[in-house]
Every structure is written in structure tokens, then in C-alpha cells.
Amino acid sequence: KKLALMAVCNKLLKQAFAVAKSGLVYDGNYRSTLIKN
């Protein structure tokens, strides 16, 4: 249980830092696009 909790915390922390670093406003509906070659 503790490992799963830490994984979720790590994921949320990475997202928070990415939003803060980019300076963009968080968009909950954003979907990344996969570019295929």
C-alpha cells in the first residue's frame, strides 16, 4: 500500500512541477498527442 501511495504522490509532484516550470495554466482536459512516424 505504501509503495502505491508513494507512486501516486510522485506522479502528482511531477505534474505540479511541470505546470509550475512551464508557466502555463493547468488544463484538466488536456490530452497529449502521440506522433507516429
Secondary structure, DSSP 8 states (H G I E B T S, - for coil): -HHHHHHHHHHHHHHHHHHHHH-----TT--------
